[in-house]
Amino acid sequence: MNNEVTKVIEKFKEVKNILKDFSNKDEAIEYLVNETKLSKEDCSTAYDIIMKIESIEEE
């Protein structure tokens, strides 16, 4: 796998570990909105992708 892609996946895993500490998806999305200043819709999409990253990597 490309070195840059590997770095991005590792960063996503770090973010996933942070997001898993929230009690629910809505709280995690609010955290992403506050940290990134992106829309709630964008953060919700990012959340879904990040939470699936390990299952994608295993395929």
FENTASUL-V957633 format. One record per residue. SS is DSSP state (A for helix, B for strand, O for the rest). PSI is psi in degrees with one decimal (* if undefined). OMEGA is omega in radians with two decimals (* if undefined). Layout:
SS,PSI,OMEGA / SS,PSI,OMEGA
//
This chain:
O,144.0,3.11 / O,138.6,-3.10 / A,-40.4,3.14 / A,-40.6,3.12 / A,-41.5,3.11 / A,-42.4,3.11 / A,-42.3,-3.14 / A,-43.9,3.12 / A,-40.5,3.11 / A,-40.4,3.09 / A,-42.5,3.10 / A,-39.8,3.11 / A,-39.2,3.09 / A,-44.8,3.13 / A,-39.0,3.13 / A,-41.6,3.12 / A,-36.8,3.07 / A,-46.8,-3.07 / A,-30.9,-3.14 / O,-18.1,3.14 / O,-16.4,3.12 / O,149.8,-3.06 / O,-20.3,3.09 / O,169.8,-3.08 / A,-41.6,-3.10 / A,-40.8,3.11 / A,-40.4,3.13 / A,-40.6,3.13 / A,-41.8,3.10 / A,-38.6,3.08 / A,-47.3,3.14 / A,-41.4,3.11 / A,-46.7,-3.12 / A,-37.1,-3.11 / A,-35.3,-3.02 / A,-19.6,-3.06 / O,18.4,3.05 / O,167.8,3.14 / O,159.4,3.10 / A,-38.2,3.12 / A,-46.9,3.11 / A,-42.5,-3.13 / A,-34.7,3.09 / A,-42.4,3.09 / A,-44.9,3.12 / A,-42.1,3.11 / A,-49.1,-3.12 / A,-42.1,3.14 / A,-47.5,-3.10 / A,-40.6,-3.10 / A,-18.4,3.13 / A,-2.9,-2.96 / A,-40.0,-3.13 / A,-37.1,3.13 / A,-31.5,3.08 / A,-43.0,-3.09 / A,-31.5,-3.10 / A,-20.0,-3.08 / O,*,*
//
